[in-house]
Structure formats: structure tokens, C-alpha cells
Amino acid sequence: MTEGPDGLRLDNWLFFARVFKSRAIAVERIEGGGIRVNDQPCNKPGKLVRPGDRIVVSAFGQVRVLEITALGQRRGPAAERSPR
């Protein structure tokens, strides 16, 4: 199950948001550490995230702070993503 009543699995959200190229890479990174959800360390790819949650990703030599404004339904092409 990937979605709850108002949530989405963390690994799916990171994949949909194009933070990682695949869900498998997202799962590896989450399980390996370096991901925080609402300032709490998270090592479970199945954690449900919701709009308003704050995700801190430490990967690729950078630290990115992301706030979930909406849950995605699919990954979609890069051209559809919002500007940074």
C-alpha cells in the first residue's frame, strides 16, 4: 500500500519529487540515514508523509530542505515540476 487516507510513503514521495532517480535508490538512502522528517531521523521507507511535513535530505554532497505542499499521483516528466 503506497497511500494512506491523506499520506504517501516517503520513498514514493522522494521519487515523485525527483529527489532520487528510482524508488530503490530512495529506499537505500532512507535506510542508510541522512533523511529527517519533521526534524526526526527516519530510516523507514514506508513512513507516511503528508502535506506540511518538512523533509531534510542529505545526499550528493548537499543538504536540501523540502516542505511537502501536495502529494503526487505519479512521477511525471521533469518539465512539469515546479521551478526551484
Buried (B, 14 or more C-beta within 10 A) or exposed (E): EEEEEEBBBBBBBBBBBBBBEEBEBBBEBBBEEBBBBEEEEBEBBEBBBBEEBEBBBEBEEEEEEBEBEEBBEEBEEEEEEEEE
